[in-house]
Amino acid sequence: MKKRGRALRWGGVAFVLLWSLVPIYWAVKTSLQTESTTRERHYLPTGATLANYKKLLTGDWDLPSQIRTSAVNIVIECGAATIVTVVLATLAAFAFARMHFVGQKVLFYAVLATMAFPAYTTLIPLYRIMSDFNLVNTYTGIVLVYVSGFLPLATWVMHNYFASLPTSIEEAALTDGASRLQVLWHVLLPLARPGIISTALITFLFAWAQFLFPLVLSSDSSTQPLTVVIAALQGRHVVPSTLLNAAGVIAIAVPAALALVFNRYIVNGLLAGSTKQ
C-alpha cells in the first residue's frame, strides 16, 4: 500500500509538472525557431536562433516598438502598485497589530472580508469611478485599482509578521522615549524585512499577472501592459507566431526569475507570521 501511495503521489507530481511545463517549453522552442522551421514537427528546436528576441528588442517597426512600450508600461504599473501597496499595508498592519483603538478588530476583519469577494464583481463600479475622475487610460488609474485589490492581502501578511515579533523590543524602545513612528522605522521594519520582501514580491507578481482589469481600464497602447498587448496580437494573422512566442517568453521570464531567486524570502516571509495571530 505504501508503494502504491508513493507511486500515485509521484505520478500526480509528474502530471502536474508536464501539464505546467510543456506549454512553456513549446513557447521557448518556437521562439528559438524561424517561421519556416515551425511547420516541421520536431520536439527539439532545429536551427535555434535568438533572432526573434533581437527583433523584439531592437526592431524599429510597429510590433517591436509596441512590445517594448508595453513592457515599460507593465514595469511602471507593477512597480508603482507594489511600492504604494507595501507602504500602506505596513502602516495599516502596524496599527492593527501593535495599537489599540475602538473598533480595531471589526475594522481589521472588515478589511480581510473584502478578500472573499470575487475581484471581477467590482470591475464595472471601478471603471465608472475611474471614468468619472478621468483616470481611464492612465497609469494612475491602473495603479489605484491594483492597490485597492492587493492591499487587504498585503495587510494580512504584514499583520501576521508584526504580530509574530516580540512586544518586549517595542516596549523597551518606548520606555527609552522613542515615538511610535520611530519604533516602527528603527526597530520593527528592520526585523520585518523578510515580511516586507515577501509582501512586495506577492504584490508585484499578482500585478504582473493581471489581464482583465488593465484590458478594461486601458484601451490606449500607451498604457497597456505587456500581458494585454500579447493577447491582442494573437488575433492578428500578420504577426509571426515565433515573435508572439518570444514576447510570451519575455513576459513569463520576469516573474519566473523573481520567484526562483527570491523563493526563500517568499516562504520565510509567509511562514514567519503563521505561528502567532
Accessible surface in RSA format (square Angstrom, percent):
REM  Atomic radii and reference values for relative SASA: ProtOr
REM  Chains: A
REM  Algorithm: Lee & Richards
REM  Probe-radius: 1.40
REM  Slices: 20
REM RES _ NUM      All-atoms   Total-Side   Main-Chain    Non-polar    All polar
REM                ABS   REL    ABS   REL    ABS   REL    ABS   REL    ABS   REL
RES MET A   1   185.24  95.9 140.31  92.9  44.93 107.0 119.08 101.2  66.16  87.6
RES LYS A   2   173.99  84.9 161.11  98.9  12.87  30.7 111.81 100.6  62.18  66.2
RES LYS A   3   168.70  82.3 163.37 100.2   5.33  12.7 107.15  96.4  61.54  65.6
RES ARG A   4   162.00  68.0 154.15  78.6   7.86  18.7  45.00  61.5 117.00  70.9
RES GLY A   5    29.66  36.6   0.00   N/A  29.66  36.6  26.44  72.6   3.22   7.2
RES ARG A   6   114.24  48.0 113.22  57.7   1.02   2.4  36.65  50.1  77.60  47.0
RES ALA A   7    66.03  60.7  49.25  76.0  16.78  38.2  57.87  81.5   8.16  21.6
RES LEU A   8   127.13  70.8 116.15  83.1  10.98  27.6 117.98  82.9   9.15  24.6
RES ARG A   9   145.88  61.2 134.11  68.4  11.77  28.0  69.48  95.0  76.39  46.3
RES TRP A  10   161.09  64.6 158.14  76.5   2.95   6.9 146.63  78.2  14.46  23.5
RES GLY A  11    39.63  48.9   0.00   N/A  39.63  48.9  32.57  89.4   7.06  15.8
RES GLY A  12    35.90  44.3   0.00   N/A  35.90  44.3  33.99  93.3   1.92   4.3
RES VAL A  13    64.25  42.3  60.21  54.5   4.04   9.7  63.31  55.0   0.95   2.6
RES ALA A  14    47.16  43.4  43.21  66.7   3.96   9.0  46.93  66.1   0.23   0.6
RES PHE A  15   127.43  63.8 124.81  77.3   2.62   6.8 127.03  77.0   0.40   1.1
RES VAL A  16    90.08  59.3  89.08  80.6   1.00   2.4  90.08  78.3   0.00   0.0
RES LEU A  17    92.33  51.4  92.02  65.8   0.31   0.8  92.30  64.8   0.03   0.1
RES LEU A  18   113.32  63.1 111.57  79.8   1.75   4.4 112.39  78.9   0.93   2.5
RES TRP A  19   184.38  74.0 171.18  82.9  13.20  31.0 148.06  78.9  36.33  58.9
RES SER A  20    55.01  46.5  43.19  57.6  11.82  27.2  32.05  68.2  22.96  32.2
RES LEU A  21    96.81  53.9  95.68  68.4   1.13   2.8  95.78  67.3   1.03   2.8
RES VAL A  22    75.62  49.8  74.60  67.5   1.02   2.5  75.61  65.7   0.01   0.0
RES PRO A  23    80.14  58.4  68.51  62.5  11.62  42.3  74.32  61.4   5.81  36.1
RES ILE A  24    68.13  38.8  66.77  49.7   1.36   3.3  68.12  49.1   0.01   0.0
RES TYR A  25    89.69  41.9  85.01  48.4   4.68  12.2  88.47  66.5   1.22   1.5
RES TRP A  26    93.05  37.3  93.05  45.0   0.00   0.0  70.38  37.5  22.67  36.8
RES ALA A  27    17.62  16.2  16.23  25.0   1.40   3.2  17.11  24.1   0.51   1.4
RES VAL A  28    52.53  34.6  52.53  47.6   0.00   0.0  52.53  45.6   0.00   0.0
RES LYS A  29     5.85   2.9   4.58   2.8   1.27   3.0   1.31   1.2   4.54   4.8
RES THR A  30    11.67   8.3  11.67  11.8   0.00   0.0   6.90   9.3   4.77   7.2
RES SER A  31     0.00   0.0   0.00   0.0   0.00   0.0   0.00   0.0   0.00   0.0
RES LEU A  32    36.70  20.4  36.70  26.3   0.00   0.0  36.70  25.8   0.00   0.0
RES GLN A  33     0.44   0.2   0.35   0.3   0.09   0.2   0.00   0.0   0.44   0.3
RES THR A  34    63.42  45.1  59.20  60.0   4.22  10.1  60.65  81.5   2.77   4.2
RES GLU A  35    66.37  38.1  61.53  46.6   4.84  11.5  40.10  77.6  26.27  21.5
RES SER A  36    69.78  59.0  60.64  80.9   9.14  21.0  43.21  92.0  26.57  37.2
RES THR A  37    30.81  21.9  30.26  30.7   0.56   1.3  30.78  41.3   0.03   0.0
RES THR A  38    32.89  23.4  14.97  15.2  17.93  42.7  10.88  14.6  22.01  33.3
RES ARG A  39   175.98  73.9 148.37  75.6  27.60  65.7  73.99 101.1 101.98  61.8
RES GLU A  40    82.82  47.5  73.90  55.9   8.92  21.2  34.17  66.1  48.65  39.7
RES ARG A  41   206.32  86.6 179.98  91.7  26.35  62.7  72.76  99.4 133.56  80.9
RES HIS A  42    78.20  42.7  75.26  52.3   2.94   7.5  48.20  49.7  30.00  34.9
RES TYR A  43   173.16  80.8 168.52  95.9   4.64  12.1 120.11  90.3  53.05  65.4
RES LEU A  44   131.17  73.1 129.69  92.8   1.48   3.7 129.69  91.1   1.48   4.0
RES PRO A  45    44.51  32.4  27.26  24.9  17.24  62.7  27.26  22.5  17.24 107.2
RES THR A  46    45.07  32.1  40.41  41.0   4.66  11.1  44.86  60.3   0.21   0.3
RES GLY A  47    66.56  82.1   0.00   N/A  66.56  82.1  43.18 118.5  23.37  52.3
RES ALA A  48    66.67  61.3  34.53  53.3  32.14  73.1  34.74  48.9  31.93  84.6
RES THR A  49    41.36  29.4  32.25  32.7   9.12  21.7  24.57  33.0  16.79  25.4
RES LEU A  50   124.68  69.4 118.94  85.1   5.74  14.4 119.90  84.2   4.78  12.9
RES ALA A  51    41.49  38.1  35.92  55.4   5.56  12.7  40.03  56.4   1.46   3.9
RES ASN A  52     6.69   4.6   6.69   6.5   0.00   0.0   0.00   0.0   6.69   6.5
RES TYR A  53    36.01  16.8  36.01  20.5   0.00   0.0  32.75  24.6   3.26   4.0
RES LYS A  54   143.81  70.2 138.27  84.8   5.54  13.2  85.45  76.9  58.36  62.2
RES LYS A  55    99.96  48.8  96.95  59.5   3.00   7.2  50.38  45.3  49.58  52.8
RES LEU A  56     0.84   0.5   0.78   0.6   0.06   0.2   0.78   0.5   0.06   0.2
RES LEU A  57   108.50  60.4  94.37  67.5  14.13  35.5  94.37  66.3  14.13  38.0
RES THR A  58    95.57  68.0  67.35  68.3  28.22  67.3  64.53  86.7  31.04  46.9
RES GLY A  59    12.70  15.7   0.00   N/A  12.70  15.7  12.52  34.4   0.17   0.4
RES ASP A  60   139.20  97.5 107.37 106.9  31.83  75.3  42.67 100.4  96.53  96.3
RES TRP A  61   114.10  45.8 106.13  51.4   7.97  18.7 101.84  54.3  12.25  19.9
RES ASP A  62   125.14  87.7 118.68 118.1   6.46  15.3  37.62  88.5  87.52  87.3
RES LEU A  63    13.18   7.3  10.71   7.7   2.46   6.2  12.56   8.8   0.62   1.7
RES PRO A  64     0.00   0.0   0.00   0.0   0.00   0.0   0.00   0.0   0.00   0.0
RES SER A  65    49.43  41.8  48.15  64.3   1.28   2.9  14.83  31.6  34.60  48.5
RES GLN A  66    40.88  22.9  34.55  25.2   6.33  15.1  18.26  38.9  22.62  17.2
RES ILE A  67     5.51   3.1   5.51   4.1   0.00   0.0   5.51   4.0   0.00   0.0
RES ARG A  68    77.52  32.5  74.45  38.0   3.06   7.3  41.31  56.5  36.21  21.9
RES THR A  69    57.04  40.6  52.16  52.9   4.89  11.6  34.39  46.2  22.66  34.3
RES SER A  70     0.58   0.5   0.47   0.6   0.12   0.3   0.47   1.0   0.12   0.2
RES ALA A  71    28.73  26.4  28.43  43.9   0.30   0.7  28.73  40.5   0.00   0.0
RES VAL A  72    85.44  56.2  82.35  74.5   3.09   7.4  85.35  74.2   0.08   0.2
RES ASN A  73     1.70   1.2   1.70   1.6   0.00   0.0   0.00   0.0   1.70   1.6
RES ILE A  74     2.69   1.5   2.69   2.0   0.00   0.0   2.69   1.9   0.00   0.0
RES VAL A  75    80.34  52.9  79.16  71.7   1.18   2.8  79.16  68.8   1.18   3.2
RES ILE A  76    73.03  41.6  65.59  48.9   7.44  17.9  72.06  51.9   0.97   2.6
RES GLU A  77     0.47   0.3   0.47   0.4   0.00   0.0   0.18   0.3   0.29   0.2
RES CYS A  78     0.54   0.4   0.54   0.6   0.00   0.0   0.00   0.0   0.54   0.6
RES GLY A  79    21.62  26.7   0.00   N/A  21.62  26.7  21.49  59.0   0.13   0.3
RES ALA A  80    35.89  33.0  28.53  44.0   7.36  16.7  33.32  46.9   2.56   6.8
RES ALA A  81     0.00   0.0   0.00   0.0   0.00   0.0   0.00   0.0   0.00   0.0
RES THR A  82    14.09  10.0  14.09  14.3   0.00   0.0  14.09  18.9   0.00   0.0
RES ILE A  83   116.01  66.0 111.93  83.4   4.08   9.8 115.99  83.5   0.02   0.1
RES VAL A  84    58.17  38.3  55.25  50.0   2.93   7.1  58.17  50.5   0.00   0.0
RES THR A  85     0.00   0.0   0.00   0.0   0.00   0.0   0.00   0.0   0.00   0.0
RES VAL A  86    18.25  12.0  18.25  16.5   0.00   0.0  18.25  15.9   0.00   0.0
RES VAL A  87    79.31  52.2  75.39  68.2   3.92   9.4  79.05  68.7   0.25   0.7
RES LEU A  88    77.24  43.0  74.51  53.3   2.73   6.9  74.74  52.5   2.50   6.7
RES ALA A  89     0.00   0.0   0.00   0.0   0.00   0.0   0.00   0.0   0.00   0.0
RES THR A  90    10.34   7.4  10.34  10.5   0.00   0.0   8.86  11.9   1.48   2.2
RES LEU A  91    85.78  47.8  80.71  57.7   5.07  12.7  81.18  57.0   4.61  12.4
RES ALA A  92    32.28  29.7  23.85  36.8   8.43  19.2  31.81  44.8   0.48   1.3
RES ALA A  93     0.00   0.0   0.00   0.0   0.00   0.0   0.00   0.0   0.00   0.0
RES PHE A  94     8.69   4.3   8.69   5.4   0.00   0.0   8.69   5.3   0.00   0.0
RES ALA A  95    27.46  25.2  27.46  42.4   0.00   0.0  27.46  38.7   0.00   0.0
RES PHE A  96    18.19   9.1  12.40   7.7   5.79  15.1  12.40   7.5   5.79  16.6
RES ALA A  97    25.37  23.3   0.00   0.0  25.37  57.7   2.61   3.7  22.76  60.3
RES ARG A  98    17.44   7.3   7.50   3.8   9.94  23.7   4.82   6.6  12.62   7.6
RES MET A  99    70.97  36.8  70.21  46.5   0.75   1.8  61.71  52.5   9.25  12.3
RES HIS A 100   167.54  91.6 135.85  94.4  31.69  81.1  97.41 100.4  70.13  81.6
RES PHE A 101    83.11  41.6  60.98  37.8  22.12  57.6  72.94  44.2  10.17  29.1
RES VAL A 102   155.10 102.1 129.53 117.3  25.57  61.6 136.15 118.3  18.96  51.4
RES GLY A 103    36.00  44.4   0.00   N/A  36.00  44.4  25.42  69.8  10.58  23.7
RES GLN A 104    30.35  17.0  27.88  20.4   2.47   5.9   6.56  14.0  23.79  18.0
RES LYS A 105   152.53  74.4 149.71  91.9   2.82   6.7  92.70  83.4  59.83  63.7
RES VAL A 106   116.02  76.3 109.95  99.5   6.07  14.6 114.33  99.3   1.68   4.6
RES LEU A 107    93.28  51.9  91.27  65.3   2.01   5.0  93.13  65.4   0.15   0.4
RES PHE A 108    18.92   9.5  18.92  11.7   0.00   0.0  18.92  11.5   0.00   0.0
RES TYR A 109   133.51  62.3 129.52  73.7   3.99  10.4  85.17  64.0  48.34  59.6
RES ALA A 110    51.77  47.6  40.09  61.9  11.68  26.6  47.23  66.5   4.54  12.0
RES VAL A 111    39.13  25.8  36.26  32.8   2.87   6.9  39.07  33.9   0.07   0.2
RES LEU A 112    31.44  17.5  25.91  18.5   5.53  13.9  26.05  18.3   5.38  14.5
RES ALA A 113    51.23  47.1  41.80  64.5   9.42  21.4  50.76  71.5   0.47   1.2
RES THR A 114    68.62  48.8  57.57  58.4  11.05  26.3  57.52  77.3  11.10  16.8
RES MET A 115    83.87  43.4  50.87  33.7  33.00  78.6  52.58  44.7  31.29  41.5
RES ALA A 116    88.83  81.7  51.59  79.6  37.24  84.7  63.03  88.8  25.81  68.4
RES PHE A 117   134.88  67.5 124.69  77.2  10.20  26.5 125.24  75.9   9.64  27.6
RES PRO A 118    86.40  63.0  74.08  67.5  12.32  44.8  86.05  71.0   0.34   2.1
RES ALA A 119    58.25  53.6  44.72  69.0  13.53  30.8  52.01  73.2   6.24  16.5
RES TYR A 120   126.70  59.2 113.78  64.7  12.92  33.6  77.51  58.3  49.18  60.6
RES THR A 121    87.64  62.3  59.86  60.7  27.77  66.2  64.23  86.3  23.40  35.4
RES THR A 122    58.91  41.9  58.76  59.6   0.16   0.4  53.07  71.3   5.84   8.8
RES LEU A 123    21.34  11.9  21.34  15.3   0.00   0.0  21.34  15.0   0.00   0.0
RES ILE A 124   126.58  72.0 124.29  92.6   2.29   5.5 126.22  90.9   0.35   1.0
RES PRO A 125    67.47  49.2  62.55  57.0   4.92  17.9  67.22  55.5   0.26   1.6
RES LEU A 126    30.61  17.0  30.61  21.9   0.00   0.0  30.61  21.5   0.00   0.0
RES TYR A 127    84.22  39.3  84.22  47.9   0.00   0.0  44.20  33.2  40.02  49.3
RES ARG A 128   163.49  68.6 160.89  82.0   2.60   6.2  39.25  53.6 124.24  75.3
RES ILE A 129    83.44  47.5  82.55  61.5   0.89   2.1  83.41  60.1   0.03   0.1
RES MET A 130    14.76   7.6  14.75   9.8   0.01   0.0  14.76  12.5   0.00   0.0
RES SER A 131    50.48  42.7  39.69  53.0  10.79  24.8   5.98  12.7  44.50  62.3
RES ASP A 132   116.29  81.5  84.18  83.8  32.11  75.9  26.63  62.7  89.66  89.4
RES PHE A 133   142.73  71.4 125.28  77.6  17.45  45.4 129.54  78.5  13.19  37.8
RES ASN A 134   127.33  87.8 107.60 104.0  19.73  47.5  31.64  76.2  95.69  92.5
RES LEU A 135    40.43  22.5  38.74  27.7   1.69   4.3  38.74  27.2   1.69   4.6
RES VAL A 136    35.14  23.1  23.28  21.1  11.85  28.6  23.33  20.3  11.80  32.0
RES ASN A 137    50.77  35.0  38.34  37.0  12.43  29.9   9.92  23.9  40.85  39.5
RES THR A 138    42.90  30.5  40.08  40.6   2.83   6.7  42.86  57.6   0.04   0.1
RES TYR A 139    76.19  35.6  73.05  41.6   3.15   8.2  61.69  46.4  14.51  17.9
RES THR A 140    73.49  52.3  68.38  69.3   5.10  12.2  37.35  50.2  36.14  54.6
RES GLY A 141     0.73   0.9   0.00   N/A   0.73   0.9   0.73   2.0   0.00   0.0
RES ILE A 142     1.18   0.7   1.06   0.8   0.12   0.3   1.09   0.8   0.09   0.3
RES VAL A 143    15.23  10.0  15.23  13.8   0.00   0.0  15.23  13.2   0.00   0.0
RES LEU A 144    79.91  44.5  75.72  54.2   4.19  10.5  75.84  53.3   4.07  10.9
RES VAL A 145     6.31   4.2   3.49   3.2   2.82   6.8   4.02   3.5   2.29   6.2
RES TYR A 146     7.13   3.3   5.39   3.1   1.74   4.5   4.89   3.7   2.24   2.8
RES VAL A 147    10.25   6.7  10.25   9.3   0.00   0.0  10.25   8.9   0.00   0.0
RES SER A 148    62.48  52.8  39.44  52.6  23.03  53.1  44.29  94.3  18.19  25.5
RES GLY A 149    49.60  61.2   0.00   N/A  49.60  61.2  29.48  80.9  20.12  45.1
RES PHE A 150    21.64  10.8  20.30  12.6   1.34   3.5  20.92  12.7   0.71   2.0
RES LEU A 151    45.64  25.4  45.64  32.7   0.00   0.0  45.64  32.1   0.00   0.0
RES PRO A 152    14.74  10.7  14.74  13.4   0.00   0.0  14.74  12.2   0.00   0.0
RES LEU A 153    47.28  26.3  47.28  33.8   0.00   0.0  47.28  33.2   0.00   0.0
RES ALA A 154     3.57   3.3   0.89   1.4   2.68   6.1   3.35   4.7   0.23   0.6
RES THR A 155     1.97   1.4   1.97   2.0   0.00   0.0   0.55   0.7   1.42   2.1
RES TRP A 156    93.65  37.6  93.65  45.3   0.00   0.0  78.01  41.6  15.64  25.4
RES VAL A 157     7.09   4.7   3.99   3.6   3.10   7.5   5.59   4.9   1.49   4.1
RES MET A 158     0.00   0.0   0.00   0.0   0.00   0.0   0.00   0.0   0.00   0.0
RES HIS A 159    21.47  11.7  21.47  14.9   0.00   0.0  11.04  11.4  10.43  12.1
RES ASN A 160    10.29   7.1  10.29   9.9   0.00   0.0   3.40   8.2   6.89   6.7
RES TYR A 161    18.49   8.6  18.49  10.5   0.00   0.0   1.31   1.0  17.19  21.2
RES PHE A 162     0.00   0.0   0.00   0.0   0.00   0.0   0.00   0.0   0.00   0.0
RES ALA A 163    13.43  12.4   8.99  13.9   4.44  10.1  12.55  17.7   0.88   2.3
RES SER A 164    32.35  27.3   9.31  12.4  23.04  53.1   6.07  12.9  26.29  36.8
RES LEU A 165    18.48  10.3  18.48  13.2   0.00   0.0  18.48  13.0   0.00   0.0
RES PRO A 166    68.37  49.8  60.23  54.9   8.14  29.6  68.16  56.3   0.21   1.3
RES THR A 167    64.23  45.7  61.59  62.4   2.64   6.3  36.96  49.6  27.27  41.2
RES SER A 168    69.05  58.3  63.91  85.3   5.14  11.8  47.33 100.8  21.72  30.4
RES ILE A 169    65.71  37.4  59.35  44.2   6.36  15.3  64.13  46.2   1.58   4.3
RES GLU A 170     8.77   5.0   8.77   6.6   0.00   0.0   3.68   7.1   5.09   4.2
RES GLU A 171   101.24  58.1  98.96  74.9   2.28   5.4  39.27  76.0  61.97  50.6
RES ALA A 172    55.99  51.5  47.28  73.0   8.71  19.8  54.73  77.1   1.25   3.3
RES ALA A 173    15.28  14.1   9.39  14.5   5.89  13.4  14.73  20.7   0.55   1.5
RES LEU A 174    62.12  34.6  46.66  33.4  15.46  38.9  47.02  33.0  15.10  40.6
RES THR A 175   117.20  83.4  83.84  85.0  33.35  79.5  70.46  94.6  46.74  70.7
RES ASP A 176   127.35  89.2  88.27  87.9  39.08  92.4  31.97  75.2  95.38  95.1
RES GLY A 177    64.37  79.4   0.00   N/A  64.37  79.4  34.65  95.1  29.72  66.6
RES ALA A 178    29.57  27.2  18.59  28.7  10.98  25.0  21.90  30.8   7.67  20.3
RES SER A 179    56.85  48.0  47.22  63.0   9.64  22.2  50.17 106.8   6.69   9.4
RES ARG A 180    91.63  38.5  88.29  45.0   3.35   8.0  36.24  49.5  55.39  33.6
RES LEU A 181   123.36  68.7 120.79  86.4   2.56   6.4 121.08  85.0   2.28   6.1
RES GLN A 182    90.51  50.6  88.20  64.5   2.32   5.5  21.32  45.4  69.19  52.5
RES VAL A 183     0.23   0.1   0.00   0.0   0.23   0.5   0.23   0.2   0.00   0.0
RES LEU A 184     8.19   4.6   8.19   5.9   0.00   0.0   8.19   5.8   0.00   0.0
RES TRP A 185   170.42  68.4 163.88  79.3   6.53  15.3 138.47  73.8  31.95  51.8
RES HIS A 186   123.53  67.5 101.24  70.4  22.29  57.0  62.99  64.9  60.54  70.4
RES VAL A 187    32.88  21.6  27.89  25.2   5.00  12.0  31.17  27.1   1.71   4.7
RES LEU A 188     0.30   0.2   0.30   0.2   0.00   0.0   0.30   0.2   0.00   0.0
RES LEU A 189    31.96  17.8  29.37  21.0   2.59   6.5  29.66  20.8   2.30   6.2
RES PRO A 190    64.56  47.1  48.72  44.4  15.84  57.6  51.69  42.7  12.87  80.0
RES LEU A 191    76.43  42.6  65.55  46.9  10.88  27.3  68.68  48.2   7.75  20.8
RES ALA A 192     0.00   0.0   0.00   0.0   0.00   0.0   0.00   0.0   0.00   0.0
RES ARG A 193   146.83  61.7 146.80  74.8   0.03   0.1  42.38  57.9 104.46  63.3
RES PRO A 194    41.48  30.2  41.36  37.7   0.12   0.4  41.48  34.2   0.00   0.0
RES GLY A 195     0.00   0.0   0.00   N/A   0.00   0.0   0.00   0.0   0.00   0.0
RES ILE A 196    41.79  23.8  41.79  31.1   0.00   0.0  41.79  30.1   0.00   0.0
RES ILE A 197    46.28  26.3  44.14  32.9   2.15   5.2  46.28  33.3   0.00   0.0
RES SER A 198     0.00   0.0   0.00   0.0   0.00   0.0   0.00   0.0   0.00   0.0
RES THR A 199     1.50   1.1   0.90   0.9   0.60   1.4   1.44   1.9   0.06   0.1
RES ALA A 200    26.88  24.7  26.31  40.6   0.57   1.3  26.61  37.5   0.26   0.7
RES LEU A 201    15.38   8.6  15.05  10.8   0.33   0.8  15.38  10.8   0.00   0.0
RES ILE A 202    25.43  14.5  24.30  18.1   1.13   2.7  25.43  18.3   0.00   0.0
RES THR A 203     3.40   2.4   2.51   2.5   0.89   2.1   0.89   1.2   2.51   3.8
RES PHE A 204    32.65  16.3  32.65  20.2   0.00   0.0  32.65  19.8   0.00   0.0
RES LEU A 205    36.61  20.4  32.27  23.1   4.34  10.9  32.28  22.7   4.33  11.6
RES PHE A 206    94.10  47.1  92.49  57.3   1.62   4.2  93.99  57.0   0.11   0.3
RES ALA A 207     1.44   1.3   0.00   0.0   1.44   3.3   0.00   0.0   1.44   3.8
RES TRP A 208    12.18   4.9  12.06   5.8   0.12   0.3  11.56   6.2   0.62   1.0
RES ALA A 209    74.92  68.9  48.33  74.6  26.59  60.5  54.48  76.7  20.44  54.1
RES GLN A 210    36.89  20.6  34.01  24.9   2.88   6.9   2.63   5.6  34.27  26.0
RES PHE A 211    81.63  40.8  79.20  49.1   2.42   6.3  79.20  48.0   2.42   6.9
RES LEU A 212    59.12  32.9  58.32  41.7   0.80   2.0  58.32  41.0   0.80   2.2
RES PHE A 213    12.97   6.5  12.97   8.0   0.00   0.0  12.97   7.9   0.00   0.0
RES PRO A 214     0.18   0.1   0.00   0.0   0.18   0.6   0.00   0.0   0.18   1.1
RES LEU A 215    73.92  41.2  65.29  46.7   8.64  21.7  65.29  45.9   8.64  23.2
RES VAL A 216    51.77  34.1  37.19  33.7  14.59  35.1  42.85  37.2   8.92  24.2
RES LEU A 217     2.57   1.4   2.28   1.6   0.30   0.7   2.28   1.6   0.30   0.8
RES SER A 218     0.00   0.0   0.00   0.0   0.00   0.0   0.00   0.0   0.00   0.0
RES SER A 219    91.38  77.2  62.06  82.8  29.32  67.5  44.14  94.0  47.24  66.2
RES ASP A 220    63.35  44.4  58.84  58.6   4.51  10.7  12.48  29.4  50.88  50.7
RES SER A 221    55.90  47.2  49.81  66.5   6.09  14.0  16.96  36.1  38.94  54.6
RES SER A 222    59.56  50.3  50.04  66.8   9.53  22.0  44.76  95.3  14.81  20.7
RES THR A 223    10.39   7.4  10.39  10.5   0.00   0.0  10.39  14.0   0.00   0.0
RES GLN A 224    23.23  13.0  23.23  17.0   0.00   0.0   0.00   0.0  23.23  17.6
RES PRO A 225     1.38   1.0   1.38   1.3   0.00   0.0   1.38   1.1   0.00   0.0
RES LEU A 226     0.97   0.5   0.97   0.7   0.00   0.0   0.97   0.7   0.00   0.0
RES THR A 227    31.23  22.2  23.85  24.2   7.38  17.6  26.54  35.6   4.69   7.1
RES VAL A 228     1.55   1.0   0.81   0.7   0.74   1.8   0.81   0.7   0.74   2.0
RES VAL A 229     0.57   0.4   0.33   0.3   0.24   0.6   0.57   0.5   0.00   0.0
RES ILE A 230    18.05  10.3  18.05  13.4   0.00   0.0  18.05  13.0   0.00   0.0
RES ALA A 231    39.77  36.6  25.84  39.9  13.92  31.7  26.77  37.7  13.00  34.4
RES ALA A 232    53.88  49.5  31.49  48.6  22.39  50.9  43.63  61.4  10.25  27.2
RES LEU A 233     0.97   0.5   0.97   0.7   0.00   0.0   0.97   0.7   0.00   0.0
RES GLN A 234   122.85  68.7  97.04  70.9  25.81  61.4  22.02  46.9 100.83  76.5
RES GLY A 235    62.48  77.1   0.00   N/A  62.48  77.1  39.91 109.5  22.58  50.6
RES ARG A 236   115.36  48.4 105.96  54.0   9.40  22.4  34.61  47.3  80.75  48.9
RES HIS A 237   189.00 103.3 153.65 106.8  35.35  90.4 109.12 112.5  79.88  92.9
RES VAL A 238   132.83  87.4 104.29  94.4  28.54  68.8 112.37  97.6  20.46  55.5
RES VAL A 239    17.45  11.5   7.36   6.7  10.09  24.3   8.23   7.2   9.22  25.0
RES PRO A 240    43.98  32.1  36.56  33.3   7.42  27.0  43.77  36.1   0.20   1.3
RES SER A 241    45.50  38.5  42.84  57.2   2.66   6.1  37.51  79.9   7.99  11.2
RES THR A 242     3.62   2.6   3.62   3.7   0.00   0.0   0.00   0.0   3.62   5.5
RES LEU A 243     4.41   2.5   3.66   2.6   0.75   1.9   3.97   2.8   0.45   1.2
RES LEU A 244    27.25  15.2  23.58  16.9   3.67   9.2  24.56  17.2   2.69   7.2
RES ASN A 245    38.12  26.3  33.78  32.6   4.34  10.5   4.75  11.4  33.37  32.3
RES ALA A 246     0.00   0.0   0.00   0.0   0.00   0.0   0.00   0.0   0.00   0.0
RES ALA A 247     1.28   1.2   1.28   2.0   0.00   0.0   1.28   1.8   0.00   0.0
RES GLY A 248    16.63  20.5   0.00   N/A  16.63  20.5  16.53  45.4   0.10   0.2
RES VAL A 249    24.78  16.3  24.38  22.1   0.40   1.0  24.64  21.4   0.14   0.4
RES ILE A 250    41.69  23.7  39.94  29.8   1.75   4.2  41.60  30.0   0.09   0.2
RES ALA A 251    11.27  10.4   9.32  14.4   1.95   4.4   9.53  13.4   1.74   4.6
RES ILE A 252    69.66  39.6  67.33  50.2   2.33   5.6  69.56  50.1   0.10   0.3
RES ALA A 253    50.16  46.1  41.20  63.6   8.96  20.4  48.12  67.8   2.04   5.4
RES VAL A 254    55.85  36.7  51.37  46.5   4.47  10.8  55.52  48.2   0.33   0.9
RES PRO A 255    29.33  21.4  28.12  25.6   1.21   4.4  28.43  23.5   0.90   5.6
RES ALA A 256    42.55  39.1  33.47  51.7   9.07  20.6  41.82  58.9   0.73   1.9
RES ALA A 257    51.28  47.2  46.30  71.4   4.98  11.3  50.86  71.6   0.43   1.1
RES LEU A 258    43.33  24.1  42.93  30.7   0.40   1.0  43.33  30.4   0.00   0.0
RES ALA A 259    38.52  35.4  35.81  55.3   2.72   6.2  35.94  50.6   2.58   6.8
RES LEU A 260   145.64  81.1 125.97  90.1  19.67  49.5 126.70  89.0  18.94  51.0
RES VAL A 261   106.49  70.1  81.03  73.4  25.47  61.4  87.71  76.2  18.79  51.0
RES PHE A 262    67.55  33.8  67.55  41.8   0.00   0.0  67.55  41.0   0.00   0.0
RES ASN A 263    81.31  56.1  81.22  78.5   0.09   0.2  11.55  27.8  69.76  67.4
RES ARG A 264   146.14  61.4 139.97  71.4   6.17  14.7  66.11  90.4  80.03  48.5
RES TYR A 265    70.37  32.9  70.34  40.0   0.02   0.1  33.56  25.2  36.81  45.4
RES ILE A 266    27.51  15.7  27.51  20.5   0.00   0.0  27.51  19.8   0.00   0.0
RES VAL A 267    65.54  43.1  63.50  57.5   2.04   4.9  65.54  56.9   0.00   0.0
RES ASN A 268    67.57  46.6  62.89  60.8   4.68  11.3  17.48  42.1  50.10  48.4
RES GLY A 269     1.79   2.2   0.00   N/A   1.79   2.2   0.00   0.0   1.79   4.0
RES LEU A 270    74.14  41.3  58.81  42.1  15.33  38.5  59.66  41.9  14.48  39.0
RES LEU A 271   109.93  61.2 105.61  75.6   4.33  10.9 105.73  74.3   4.21  11.3
RES ALA A 272    35.96  33.1  16.68  25.7  19.27  43.8  29.68  41.8   6.28  16.6
RES GLY A 273     1.61   2.0   0.00   N/A   1.61   2.0   1.61   4.4   0.00   0.0
RES SER A 274    63.88  54.0  38.86  51.9  25.02  57.6  31.92  68.0  31.96  44.8
RES THR A 275   122.37  87.0  83.82  85.0  38.55  91.9  76.06 102.2  46.31  70.0
RES LYS A 276   100.21  48.9  95.47  58.6   4.74  11.3  69.46  62.5  30.75  32.8
RES GLN A 277   139.68  78.1  91.30  66.7  48.38 115.2  74.84 159.3  64.84  49.2
END  Absolute sums over single chains surface
CHAIN  1 A    16153.3      13909.6       2243.7      11597.1       4556.2
END  Absolute sums over all chains
TOTAL         16153.3      13909.6       2243.7      11597.1       4556.2
